[in-house]
Amino acid sequence: MPVVHTEIAEHIERLVGNEAIVRLYREWLDAAPADDLPAFESFDPAARPSEAGNLMVIEPEETSLLYVFYGQRIANATGFDMTGRRTSDFDGEIAAFAEQKYRATLESRRPLYLVANASSASAVVSWERLIMPVRRADGTPVIVCYSVPLVRKAEVLDGLMEASTDGIAVLQPVRGMDGTIADFRYLMINKRAGEILHRDTDSLIGALVTTVFQEAQNRLPIYREVMETGIPRQFEIDSEVDGEPRSFRLSAVRAGDKVLVTLADITEMRRMMEQLERQQTDLQFANDTLHDQAADLVTLVETIEQARTDALSAERFVAELMEAVPIPLFYWNLDGTLRRANRHYAAVYGHTTGSIVGKRPEDILPPHVAKFLREQNAKLIEGGDSQTYEGDVEVPGRGRRRFVVHRALMRDLEDRPVGIAGAMLDLTEEYSLRQELERLASTDPMTGLYNRRVFMERLEERATQFERYGTPVSLVILDVDHFKSVNDTYGHDFGDTVLVGLARLLRDKVRQGIDLVARFGGEEFVLLLPETQGPAAARMAERLRAAFAEFAFDHASGPKRFSASFGIAELTRGEDVTGLLKRADDALYRSKHEGRNRVSLAEPPSDRQMCSAG
């Protein structure tokens, strides 16, 4: 398996964020004579006591490379000292990879920036190195390598295990004599996983999965398949936590020579989905019932109108039937007066049945509702047999409720319209649940801004309008400068406070109802500015930049201020949203490169860029 790495041989001072590496690289450039290597003495660890702990000196030999100096900080991180040892003393891809890159640097006679994973270092996930070829006084070329941990395993694992609300377990395969996987052993497990499994985490470390849980025999083939194929698997199980039934989704992925299993509690989500399904079933049943009742009501009303003079008992029957139906029912005459209504309909508008029968809409309903009802009555009478519409009603004592209204035109035996009958179905709970699900799917949970998906949809819509009508639109991309340092210095909770504060500032400063603000990911935010050309967008971005730079965040050590960098691009003819995003991102990079805390406006794309985008 190839070593996972990143290398940069040109423009290291522009592309690398480590200031110590950039400084060493510039010193190397300044010290290098034309067509030769800098003198070793300029980079000798003995002459650099503050940096010596992160330096290695490596001499090439015919078949190997000799470590003549190995910094103490490197040795502490790796767990061993390479001084006096050779790369040939170690087998494996990491050693071969390192020797290859060291020799390639000597051949190219140029420094190389390298980020690579670490397999031998017990405390480090990956290293960040600057490999510099130099020459001793006797003419011998050697390598001076500046090496610092980029990611420490303890930081990654501890943060993941402690912060996760899901259970996490790392399983190590146990192989039989024939080399096949016979079982798995718990290598690491977080507290949440112990709670789910009803076990003390210390007692699980080192134990075999099938020994602790007999039911794990059913999951063993899945873990074995993930280990052998590298294809992730996901499945669901039911269990109990504190005596309550819970449902969990298990996800298994291969991580090197181990299997990482996560357990997510999906009980509430499953309950919500089951509740939604039941509500949908109930709603469908209610709709079906309503349609059946409406049909029955049509027949009933026509019968009443036909025999009203000699069927007083039938009149009472209709009144009793309407009262028995547990939903609001009504019947309007063609002259606009209410002929019949049950108590449920009267209660919707804060009346009693006796106080509204014979009245007009203006006497019973709020003005805007009465006007709407008049319009709908006219439409139904002019042409049509039925109507269905949905809206909110302020119900006394119950607040705002959501109703769907079904109305039908009543006719006599000669097919002449005689009135309008209908029913109202309360869908408040179902409507609220639907709105909440839609909100969760479109917003970022931490900042409350729109998420990336919604932003891309709106951007595509604006791009289509631009191509059709030529209405200008601009895009702003920004992020917080040195945000990693904010998290490292003040903690992730304070970092989240900074992001939420920036989100609130952006939302308050843009044009309400016109501009769109979204969190694009991490500390990066985006603004969609319709009907705005690039220079105007840059002026708005400058106001936002200045406002954020002046904003002080409360911290235990005193008020803290931060800055943000902005990149702006205006959409041009023939350009797709991918090209627009790329130009805005390039402008943001220019702001970062030119010192941060600034605004950069992208130039229109060149013909070559447009051809490439097409």
C-alpha positions as CSV (number, residue, x, y, z in Angstrom):
1,M,0.0,0.0,0.0
2,P,1.5,3.4,-1.0
3,V,2.4,5.9,1.7
4,V,-0.2,8.6,2.1
5,H,1.7,11.9,1.6
6,T,1.7,15.4,0.2
7,E,4.8,17.1,-1.3
8,I,5.6,20.6,-2.5
9,A,8.8,21.4,-4.3
10,E,8.0,24.9,-5.7
11,H,6.7,28.1,-4.0
12,I,6.9,26.5,-0.6
13,E,6.8,30.0,1.0
14,R,3.4,30.6,-0.5
15,L,1.7,27.3,-0.1
16,V,2.9,26.2,3.4
17,G,1.4,27.6,6.6
18,N,4.2,26.6,9.1
19,E,6.1,29.8,9.7
20,A,9.2,28.0,10.9
21,I,9.4,25.9,7.7
22,V,8.8,29.0,5.6
23,R,11.6,30.9,7.4
24,L,14.1,28.0,7.0
25,Y,13.2,27.7,3.3
26,R,13.9,31.4,2.7
27,E,17.2,31.1,4.6
28,W,18.1,28.2,2.3
29,L,17.3,30.2,-0.8
30,D,19.3,33.2,0.5
31,A,22.3,31.0,1.4
32,A,22.4,28.9,-1.8
33,P,25.0,30.1,-4.3
34,A,24.4,29.9,-8.0
35,D,24.4,26.3,-9.2
36,D,25.5,24.9,-5.8
37,L,24.2,24.0,-2.4
38,P,24.3,26.1,0.8
39,A,27.0,25.5,3.4
40,F,26.2,22.9,6.0
41,E,27.5,25.3,8.7
42,S,24.5,27.6,8.2
43,F,22.1,24.8,9.1
44,D,24.2,22.8,11.6
45,P,22.0,21.9,14.6
46,A,25.0,23.0,16.9
47,A,24.5,26.5,15.5
48,R,20.7,26.4,16.0
49,P,20.1,25.3,19.7
50,S,16.5,26.5,19.7
51,E,15.7,24.4,16.6
52,A,18.1,21.5,17.1
53,G,15.4,19.3,18.8
54,N,13.5,19.3,15.5
55,L,16.5,18.7,13.2
56,M,18.0,15.6,11.6
57,V,21.3,15.4,9.8
58,I,21.5,12.5,7.3
59,E,24.6,11.4,5.3
60,P,24.2,9.4,2.1
61,E,26.1,6.1,1.8
62,E,26.3,3.8,-1.1
63,T,23.4,1.5,-0.1
64,S,21.8,3.4,2.7
65,L,21.5,6.7,4.6
66,L,23.1,7.3,8.0
67,Y,21.5,9.4,10.7
68,V,24.4,11.4,12.2
69,F,22.1,13.6,14.3
70,Y,18.5,13.0,15.5
71,G,16.8,15.8,17.4
72,Q,15.5,15.1,20.9
73,R,12.0,16.3,20.3
74,I,11.8,14.0,17.3
75,A,13.1,11.1,19.4
76,N,10.5,11.9,22.1
77,A,7.7,11.8,19.6
78,T,8.8,8.6,17.8
79,G,9.8,6.8,20.9
80,F,13.3,6.0,19.7
81,D,16.6,7.6,18.7
82,M,18.0,7.1,15.2
83,T,21.4,8.6,15.9
84,G,24.1,6.3,14.4
85,R,21.5,4.1,12.7
86,R,20.7,3.7,9.0
87,T,17.5,3.6,7.0
88,S,18.4,0.0,6.0
89,D,18.0,-0.9,9.7
90,F,14.2,-0.7,9.1
91,D,12.0,-2.6,6.8
92,G,8.7,-1.5,5.4
93,E,7.2,1.1,3.1
94,I,7.8,4.1,5.4
95,A,11.6,3.5,5.5
96,A,11.8,2.9,1.8
97,F,9.7,6.0,1.1
98,A,11.8,8.2,3.3
99,E,15.1,7.0,1.7
100,Q,13.6,7.6,-1.8
101,K,12.6,11.2,-0.9
102,Y,16.0,12.0,0.8
103,R,17.9,10.8,-2.3
104,A,15.6,12.5,-4.7
105,T,16.2,15.8,-2.8
106,L,20.0,15.3,-3.2
107,E,19.6,14.7,-6.9
108,S,17.3,17.7,-7.5
109,R,19.5,19.9,-5.3
110,R,16.3,21.6,-4.2
111,P,14.4,21.6,-0.8
112,L,11.3,19.5,-0.6
113,Y,8.3,20.1,1.7
114,L,6.7,16.8,2.7
115,V,3.7,15.7,4.8
116,A,3.5,11.9,5.3
117,N,1.8,9.5,7.6
118,A,3.8,7.9,10.4
119,S,3.7,4.2,11.1
120,S,6.6,3.8,13.5
121,A,5.9,6.8,15.7
122,S,3.6,5.8,18.5
123,A,2.3,9.3,19.3
124,V,2.1,10.8,15.9
125,V,-0.3,10.4,13.0
126,S,1.6,12.4,10.4
127,W,4.8,14.5,10.1
128,E,5.5,17.8,8.5
129,R,9.1,18.1,7.1
130,L,11.4,20.4,5.2
131,I,14.2,18.4,3.5
132,M,17.1,20.7,2.7
133,P,20.2,19.5,0.7
134,V,23.4,21.2,1.9
135,R,27.2,20.7,1.4
136,R,29.9,20.2,4.1
137,A,33.2,22.1,4.0
138,D,34.9,19.0,2.4
139,G,32.3,19.1,-0.5
140,T,30.2,16.2,0.7
141,P,26.5,16.7,0.2
142,V,24.3,15.9,3.2
143,I,20.7,16.5,4.2
144,V,19.4,18.7,7.0
145,C,15.7,17.8,7.7
146,Y,13.4,19.9,9.9
147,S,10.6,17.6,11.2
148,V,7.6,18.4,13.4
149,P,4.4,16.4,14.2
150,L,1.5,17.7,12.1
151,V,-1.2,15.6,13.8
152,R,-0.8,13.7,17.1
153,K,-2.7,10.5,17.6
154,A,-3.6,11.3,21.1
155,E,-5.2,14.6,20.1
156,V,-7.2,12.9,17.3
157,L,-8.3,9.8,19.3
158,D,-9.0,11.6,22.6
159,G,-11.0,14.3,20.9
160,L,-13.0,11.8,18.8
161,M,-13.7,9.4,21.7
162,E,-14.7,12.1,24.2
163,A,-16.7,14.4,22.0
164,S,-18.7,11.7,20.2
165,T,-22.3,11.2,21.3
166,D,-22.1,7.9,19.5
167,G,-20.5,4.7,20.8
168,I,-17.1,4.0,19.3
169,A,-15.1,0.8,19.5
170,V,-11.9,-0.2,17.7
171,L,-11.7,-4.0,17.0
172,Q,-8.5,-5.9,16.3
173,P,-8.8,-9.0,14.2
174,V,-7.8,-12.3,15.9
175,R,-6.5,-14.8,13.3
176,G,-6.5,-18.6,13.5
177,M,-3.6,-20.9,12.6
178,D,-4.7,-20.8,8.9
179,G,-4.5,-17.1,8.8
180,T,-8.3,-16.5,8.6
181,I,-10.1,-14.1,11.0
182,A,-11.6,-16.2,13.8
183,D,-12.7,-13.3,16.1
184,F,-12.2,-9.7,17.0
185,R,-10.7,-8.2,20.2
186,Y,-11.7,-4.8,21.8
187,L,-8.7,-2.6,21.4
188,M,-10.3,0.8,22.3
189,I,-13.8,1.8,23.4
190,N,-15.4,5.0,24.5
191,K,-17.7,5.6,27.5
192,R,-20.8,6.0,25.4
193,A,-20.2,2.5,23.8
194,G,-19.8,1.1,27.3
195,E,-23.2,2.6,28.3
196,I,-24.9,1.1,25.2
197,L,-23.3,-2.3,25.8
198,H,-24.0,-2.3,29.5
199,R,-20.3,-3.0,30.2
200,D,-17.5,-1.3,32.1
201,T,-15.1,-0.1,29.3
202,D,-12.0,-1.2,31.3
203,S,-13.4,-4.8,31.4
204,L,-13.9,-4.8,27.6
205,I,-10.4,-3.8,26.6
206,G,-8.6,-6.9,25.4
207,A,-11.7,-9.1,25.5
208,L,-13.0,-11.1,22.5
209,V,-16.2,-9.8,21.0
210,T,-17.9,-13.2,20.8
211,T,-16.9,-14.1,24.4
212,V,-18.5,-11.0,25.8
213,F,-21.6,-11.0,23.6
214,Q,-23.0,-14.3,22.3
215,E,-25.2,-12.4,19.8
216,A,-22.1,-10.9,18.3
217,Q,-21.7,-14.3,16.4
218,N,-24.3,-12.9,14.0
219,R,-22.2,-9.7,13.4
220,L,-18.8,-11.5,13.1
221,P,-19.2,-12.2,9.4
222,I,-20.0,-8.6,8.7
223,Y,-16.9,-7.4,10.6
224,R,-14.8,-10.0,8.8
225,E,-16.2,-8.9,5.4
226,V,-15.4,-5.2,6.2
227,M,-11.8,-6.2,7.2
228,E,-11.2,-8.3,4.1
229,T,-12.9,-6.1,1.4
230,G,-12.5,-2.6,2.9
231,I,-16.2,-2.0,2.0
232,P,-18.1,-0.2,4.9
233,R,-21.2,-1.8,6.2
234,Q,-24.2,-0.4,8.1
235,F,-27.0,-2.2,9.9
236,E,-29.4,-1.7,12.8
237,I,-29.9,-3.6,16.1
238,D,-32.3,-3.3,19.0
239,S,-31.1,-3.2,22.6
240,E,-32.0,-1.8,26.0
241,V,-30.5,1.1,28.0
242,D,-31.5,1.6,31.6
243,G,-34.4,-0.8,31.1
244,E,-35.8,1.1,28.0
245,P,-35.8,-0.3,24.5
246,R,-33.4,1.6,22.2
247,S,-32.5,1.2,18.5
248,F,-29.0,1.7,17.2
249,R,-27.4,2.0,13.8
250,L,-24.0,0.2,13.6
251,S,-21.4,1.4,11.1
252,A,-18.3,-0.7,10.5
253,V,-15.3,0.6,8.5
254,R,-11.8,-0.7,8.1
255,A,-9.1,1.5,9.6
256,G,-5.7,0.1,8.6
257,D,-5.5,-3.3,10.1
258,K,-8.4,-2.8,12.5
259,V,-12.2,-2.3,12.2
260,L,-13.8,0.9,13.6
261,V,-17.4,0.4,14.8
262,T,-19.7,3.3,15.6
263,L,-23.1,2.9,17.4
264,A,-25.6,5.8,16.8
265,D,-28.8,6.0,18.9
266,I,-31.6,6.2,16.3
267,T,-34.4,5.5,18.7
268,E,-36.0,9.0,18.6
269,M,-35.5,9.2,14.8
270,R,-37.2,5.9,14.4
271,R,-40.0,6.9,16.7
272,M,-40.5,10.1,14.9
273,M,-40.7,8.3,11.5
274,E,-43.1,5.7,13.0
275,Q,-45.2,8.5,14.4
276,L,-45.1,10.4,11.1
277,E,-46.2,7.2,9.3
278,R,-49.1,6.7,11.7
279,Q,-50.1,10.3,11.3
280,Q,-50.0,10.0,7.5
281,T,-52.1,6.9,7.8
282,D,-54.6,8.7,10.1
283,L,-54.6,11.6,7.8
284,Q,-55.3,9.5,4.8
285,F,-58.1,7.7,6.7
286,A,-59.5,11.0,7.8
287,N,-59.4,12.3,4.2
288,D,-61.1,9.2,3.0
289,T,-63.7,9.4,5.7
290,L,-64.2,13.1,5.0
291,H,-64.8,12.4,1.3
292,D,-67.2,9.6,2.2
293,Q,-69.0,11.9,4.7
294,A,-69.1,14.7,2.1
295,A,-70.7,12.4,-0.4
296,D,-73.2,11.3,2.3
297,L,-73.7,14.9,3.3
298,V,-74.5,15.9,-0.3
299,T,-77.1,13.2,-0.6
300,L,-78.5,14.1,2.8
301,V,-78.7,17.8,2.1
302,E,-80.4,17.2,-1.3
303,T,-82.9,15.0,0.4
304,I,-83.6,17.6,3.0
305,E,-84.1,20.4,0.4
306,Q,-86.4,18.1,-1.6
307,A,-88.7,17.2,1.3
308,R,-88.2,20.1,3.8
309,T,-91.9,21.0,4.0
310,D,-93.0,17.6,5.2
311,A,-89.8,16.1,6.7
312,L,-89.2,17.9,10.0
313,S,-87.9,14.7,11.5
314,A,-85.3,14.6,8.7
315,E,-84.2,18.1,9.6
316,R,-83.6,17.0,13.2
317,F,-81.7,14.0,11.9
318,V,-79.4,16.1,9.8
319,A,-78.7,18.4,12.8
320,E,-78.0,15.5,15.1
321,L,-75.8,13.9,12.4
322,M,-73.7,17.1,12.0
323,E,-73.3,17.4,15.7
324,A,-72.2,13.8,16.0
325,V,-69.4,14.2,13.4
326,P,-66.3,15.3,15.4
327,I,-65.1,17.8,12.8
328,P,-66.3,21.3,11.8
329,L,-69.2,21.0,9.3
330,F,-71.1,23.9,7.6
331,Y,-73.7,24.6,4.9
332,W,-74.0,28.0,3.2
333,N,-77.0,29.2,1.2
334,L,-76.5,30.7,-2.3
335,D,-77.5,34.1,-0.9
336,G,-74.5,34.1,1.4
337,T,-76.1,33.2,4.7
338,L,-75.1,30.3,6.9
339,R,-77.9,27.8,7.0
340,R,-76.3,25.1,9.1
341,A,-73.2,24.6,11.2
342,N,-72.3,22.2,14.0
343,R,-70.7,23.3,17.3
344,H,-67.2,22.4,16.1
345,Y,-67.4,24.9,13.3
346,A,-68.9,27.6,15.5
347,A,-66.1,27.0,18.1
348,V,-63.4,27.6,15.5
349,Y,-64.4,31.3,15.3
350,G,-65.4,31.7,19.0
351,H,-69.2,31.4,18.6
352,T,-72.0,29.1,19.4
353,T,-74.2,27.4,16.8
354,G,-77.3,29.4,17.6
355,S,-75.5,32.7,17.3
356,I,-74.2,32.2,13.8
357,V,-77.0,30.4,11.9
358,G,-78.7,32.8,9.5
359,K,-75.7,35.2,9.6
360,R,-73.5,36.4,6.7
361,P,-69.7,35.8,6.6
362,E,-69.0,39.4,7.6
363,D,-71.0,38.9,10.8
364,I,-69.2,35.7,11.8
365,L,-65.7,35.6,10.4
366,P,-62.6,37.9,10.5
367,P,-62.8,40.4,7.6
368,H,-60.0,38.8,5.6
369,V,-61.6,35.4,6.0
370,A,-65.0,36.6,5.1
371,K,-63.7,38.2,1.9
372,F,-61.8,35.1,1.0
373,L,-65.0,32.9,1.6
374,R,-67.0,35.2,-0.7
375,E,-64.5,34.8,-3.5
376,Q,-64.4,31.0,-3.1
377,N,-68.2,30.8,-3.1
378,A,-68.4,32.7,-6.3
379,K,-65.8,30.5,-8.0
380,L,-67.6,27.4,-6.9
381,I,-71.0,28.6,-8.1
382,E,-69.6,29.8,-11.4
383,G,-68.0,26.6,-12.3
384,G,-67.0,23.5,-10.4
385,D,-68.3,20.8,-8.1
386,S,-65.8,20.9,-5.2
387,Q,-62.9,22.9,-3.7
388,T,-60.0,22.0,-1.4
389,Y,-57.7,24.6,0.2
390,E,-55.5,25.0,3.3
391,G,-54.8,27.8,5.7
392,D,-54.3,29.1,9.2
393,V,-57.1,30.1,11.6
394,E,-56.7,31.8,15.0
395,V,-58.9,29.6,17.2
396,P,-59.9,31.2,20.6
397,G,-58.3,29.4,23.4
398,R,-56.2,27.2,21.1
399,G,-54.1,29.6,19.2
400,R,-53.2,29.4,15.5
401,R,-54.4,26.1,13.9
402,R,-53.9,24.7,10.4
403,F,-57.0,23.5,8.6
404,V,-57.7,21.9,5.2
405,V,-61.2,22.7,4.0
406,H,-63.2,20.5,1.6
407,R,-66.3,22.2,0.0
408,A,-68.9,20.9,-2.4
409,L,-71.6,22.5,-4.4
410,M,-75.1,21.1,-3.6
411,R,-77.7,20.6,-6.4
412,D,-81.3,19.7,-6.5
413,L,-82.9,16.9,-8.5
414,E,-82.9,19.2,-11.6
415,D,-79.2,19.8,-11.2
416,R,-79.6,23.4,-10.0
417,P,-77.2,24.8,-7.4
418,V,-78.9,25.2,-4.0
419,G,-76.0,25.6,-1.5
420,I,-72.4,24.9,-0.5
421,A,-71.6,22.2,2.1
422,G,-68.2,21.5,3.6
423,A,-66.0,20.3,6.4
424,M,-62.7,21.4,8.0
425,L,-59.9,19.0,9.1
426,D,-57.3,20.1,11.7
427,L,-53.8,19.3,10.4
428,T,-51.9,21.5,12.9
429,E,-49.6,18.8,14.4
430,E,-48.8,17.2,11.0
431,Y,-48.1,20.6,9.4
432,S,-45.8,21.6,12.3
433,L,-43.9,18.4,12.0
434,R,-43.5,18.8,8.3
435,Q,-42.2,22.4,8.7
436,E,-39.7,21.3,11.4
437,L,-38.4,18.5,9.2
438,E,-38.0,20.9,6.3
439,R,-36.2,23.4,8.6
440,L,-33.8,20.8,9.9
441,A,-33.0,19.7,6.3
442,S,-32.1,23.3,5.2
443,T,-30.2,24.9,8.1
444,D,-26.9,24.6,9.8
445,P,-27.6,23.4,13.4
446,M,-25.0,25.6,15.1
447,T,-25.4,29.0,13.4
448,G,-29.0,28.8,12.3
449,L,-27.9,29.9,8.8
450,Y,-28.8,28.1,5.6
451,N,-26.6,25.1,4.9
452,R,-24.5,24.3,1.8
453,R,-27.2,22.4,0.0
454,V,-29.8,25.2,0.2
455,F,-27.1,27.8,-0.8
456,M,-26.1,25.8,-3.9
457,E,-29.8,25.5,-5.0
458,R,-30.4,29.3,-4.6
459,L,-27.1,30.0,-6.5
460,E,-28.1,27.8,-9.4
461,E,-31.5,29.6,-9.5
462,R,-29.8,33.0,-9.6
463,A,-27.4,31.8,-12.3
464,T,-30.4,30.7,-14.4
465,Q,-32.1,34.1,-14.0
466,F,-28.8,35.9,-14.9
467,E,-28.5,33.9,-18.1
468,R,-32.1,34.6,-19.0
469,Y,-32.6,38.3,-17.9
470,G,-29.0,39.5,-17.3
471,T,-29.8,40.5,-13.6
472,P,-26.3,40.8,-11.9
473,V,-25.4,38.6,-9.0
474,S,-22.3,38.4,-6.9
475,L,-20.8,35.8,-4.6
476,V,-18.8,36.5,-1.4
477,I,-16.7,33.8,0.3
478,L,-15.1,34.5,3.7
479,D,-13.6,32.7,6.6
480,V,-12.1,33.6,10.0
481,D,-8.3,34.2,9.9
482,H,-6.1,31.8,11.9
483,F,-9.2,30.0,13.1
484,K,-7.2,26.9,14.0
485,S,-5.2,29.1,16.3
486,V,-8.4,30.4,17.9
487,N,-9.5,26.8,18.7
488,D,-6.1,25.8,19.9
489,T,-5.7,28.9,22.1
490,Y,-9.2,29.4,23.6
491,G,-10.8,26.0,23.0
492,H,-13.4,24.8,20.5
493,D,-16.4,26.1,22.6
494,F,-15.0,29.6,22.2
495,G,-14.3,28.9,18.6
496,D,-18.0,28.0,18.1
497,T,-18.9,31.2,19.9
498,V,-16.8,33.2,17.3
499,L,-18.5,31.4,14.4
500,V,-22.0,32.0,15.9
501,G,-21.2,35.7,16.5
502,L,-19.9,36.1,12.9
503,A,-23.1,34.4,11.6
504,R,-25.3,36.8,13.5
505,L,-23.3,39.8,12.3
506,L,-23.6,38.7,8.7
507,R,-27.3,38.0,9.0
508,D,-27.9,41.4,10.6
509,K,-25.8,43.4,8.1
510,V,-27.1,42.1,4.8
511,R,-30.3,43.2,3.0
512,Q,-33.1,41.3,4.7
513,G,-35.3,39.3,2.3
514,I,-32.8,39.9,-0.6
515,D,-29.4,38.6,0.3
516,L,-28.7,35.0,1.4
517,V,-26.1,34.0,4.0
518,A,-25.0,30.4,4.5
519,R,-22.4,28.4,6.4
520,F,-20.4,26.6,3.7
521,G,-18.4,24.4,6.1
522,G,-16.0,24.8,9.1
523,E,-15.2,28.4,9.5
524,E,-16.2,29.3,5.9
525,F,-19.3,31.4,5.1
526,V,-20.8,32.5,1.8
527,L,-23.1,35.4,0.8
528,L,-25.3,35.4,-2.3
529,L,-26.0,39.1,-3.4
530,P,-28.7,39.3,-6.1
531,E,-28.9,42.5,-8.2
532,T,-25.4,43.4,-7.1
533,Q,-22.3,44.0,-9.2
534,G,-18.8,43.1,-8.1
535,P,-17.6,46.6,-6.9
536,A,-20.8,47.0,-4.8
537,A,-20.3,43.5,-3.4
538,A,-16.8,44.5,-2.4
539,R,-18.0,47.6,-0.6
540,M,-20.5,45.6,1.3
541,A,-17.8,43.0,2.1
542,E,-15.5,45.8,3.4
543,R,-18.2,47.0,5.7
544,L,-18.7,43.4,7.0
545,R,-14.9,43.0,7.4
546,A,-14.6,46.2,9.4
547,A,-17.6,45.4,11.6
548,F,-16.2,41.9,12.5
549,A,-12.7,43.3,13.2
550,E,-14.2,45.8,15.7
551,F,-16.5,43.2,17.4
552,A,-15.2,42.1,20.8
553,F,-15.9,38.6,22.1
554,D,-16.1,38.2,25.9
555,H,-13.5,35.8,27.3
556,A,-12.2,35.0,30.8
557,S,-8.9,36.5,29.9
558,G,-10.5,39.7,28.5
559,P,-12.2,40.9,25.3
560,K,-10.9,39.2,22.1
561,R,-11.1,40.5,18.5
562,F,-10.5,38.6,15.3
563,S,-10.4,39.2,11.6
564,A,-11.8,37.6,8.5
565,S,-10.7,37.5,4.8
566,F,-13.1,37.9,1.9
567,G,-13.1,36.9,-1.7
568,I,-15.7,38.3,-4.2
569,A,-16.7,37.3,-7.7
570,E,-19.4,38.6,-10.0
571,L,-21.1,36.1,-12.3
572,T,-20.3,36.6,-16.0
573,R,-22.1,35.4,-19.2
574,G,-21.4,31.8,-20.1
575,E,-19.9,31.0,-16.6
576,D,-21.3,28.2,-14.5
577,V,-21.5,28.2,-10.7
578,T,-18.4,26.1,-10.4
579,G,-16.3,28.7,-12.2
580,L,-17.9,31.5,-10.1
581,L,-17.1,29.6,-6.8
582,K,-13.5,28.9,-8.1
583,R,-12.9,32.6,-8.8
584,A,-14.3,33.7,-5.5
585,D,-12.2,31.1,-3.7
586,D,-9.1,32.3,-5.6
587,A,-9.9,35.9,-4.5
588,L,-10.2,34.7,-0.9
589,Y,-6.8,33.0,-1.2
590,R,-5.3,36.2,-2.5
591,S,-6.6,38.0,0.6
592,K,-5.0,35.4,2.7
593,H,-1.7,35.6,0.8
594,E,-1.6,39.4,1.0
595,G,-1.8,39.5,4.7
596,R,-5.4,38.5,5.7
597,N,-8.1,40.8,7.1
598,R,-8.8,42.2,3.7
599,V,-11.2,42.0,0.7
600,S,-10.2,40.9,-2.8
601,L,-12.4,41.2,-5.9
602,A,-11.8,38.6,-8.6
603,E,-11.1,39.7,-12.1
604,P,-13.6,38.5,-14.8
605,P,-12.6,35.1,-16.2
606,S,-10.3,35.0,-19.2
607,D,-11.3,33.3,-22.5
608,R,-9.0,30.4,-21.6
609,Q,-10.8,30.0,-18.2
610,M,-14.2,30.0,-19.8
611,C,-13.1,27.4,-22.4
612,S,-11.7,25.3,-19.6
613,A,-14.9,25.6,-17.6
614,G,-17.0,24.7,-20.7
